[in-house]
Amino acid sequence: MNWKLLTNEEQLQVINAASADQTIVIFKHSTRCSISSMAKSRLERSDAPQGVTFYYLDLIANRSVSNAIESMYNVPHESPQILLIRNGKCIYDESHNGIRMEDIVSHAA
């Protein structure tokens, strides 16, 4: 898995622009949560789909970015959580044990 680190709110504009051409996945991860660690590990053991960019957000270090995501995409905060961004909008989100690469693949197509 080639994570791109999401560390500041300005990157959300880059994500929105890139999402016109490809699906972007944002993974919101709490480094203090075992369920979040399990979800991250499950993603990393799976084959990522071609043409999808994966961003990793450390919620503990970058909570303001998570708040901006919640506001921008109108998706209530959860942790762990994935959001699929396409054309500047969240087209799918899932949290906790519902985070599965198979669902990312099916919604990214």
N, C-alpha and C positions, 0 to 999 in steps of 0.2 A: 504494500500500500504506500503510495506516494502522497502523504499528507502535505497540504500547504497550510502553514500556520496562519490562523486568523487572530490578529492581535490588536487591531484598531478599527474604529468605525468607518474610516475612509475606505477601507478595503471593501465595504459593502457596495459602494458605487462601482468598483471594479467587477465584483461578482455580478451585479445586475447587468452591466454592459456585456460581460462574457456569456451570461445566460441567454442572450439572444441567439447564440450559435451552438450552445451545448447545455446540457443539464449540469447544474452545480449541486453538490451535496455539502451541507454544513452539518458537522457532527459536534454537538455540544456535550462536552465531557467534564464531569466532576472528578478530579483526582482524589477526592476523599470518599468516593462511593464505590462499593464493590460491584454493584449492578452495572454501573457505568464502565468499570474496568472490564467486566465480562462482555458487554456489548461491543466495546472497542476491540477486544481480542477476537471476538467472533467475526467482525468486519475484516480485521487484518488477516485472518486465516482463509478468507473467501477470495475468489477471483473478482477483482473490480472490473466493471464493464468498460469497454473501450469508449473513449470520447466523453467520459464523465470526470470532472475534476472534484476532488474531495478536499474540503477544508476542515481543519481541526481547531476547535475553540476550547481552550482551557478556561472553564467557567470561574474557577477560583481566582486566577490571575487577571481575567478580563471580563468581569461581570458587566461593565458598562456596554461592552460589545453585545453581550447577550440581551441586555435591555433594549438596545437599538434594534436587534433582530426581531424581538417580540413586537416592537412598535411598527417597524417597517413592513413586516410580513403579516401582521395581525394574527400571530399564532402564540397562544399562551405558553409561557416558559415551562419546560420540564427538563429533567436531567436524569439520565442521558436522553438525548433527543437528536433525531435527524430531520433535516428539512431539505426537500428537493426544490431547487429554484430554477425556473424556466421563464424566459421573457420578463424577468423582474418580479415574478410572483411565486409564492410558495404553492406548488402543485401537489405536494404530499408531505405529511409529517407523521412521525411515529416516535414512540418513546419506550423506555425500559426494555422489557423482554420482547417487545414487538419489533425491535430493530433487527432486520434481516436483509442480507445482501440480495436475496431472491426478490424481495419486494422493491428494493432500489432498482434492480435491473428491469422489472416489469413496468415500473412507473417512469423510468428514464427513457424508454424506447419511444 
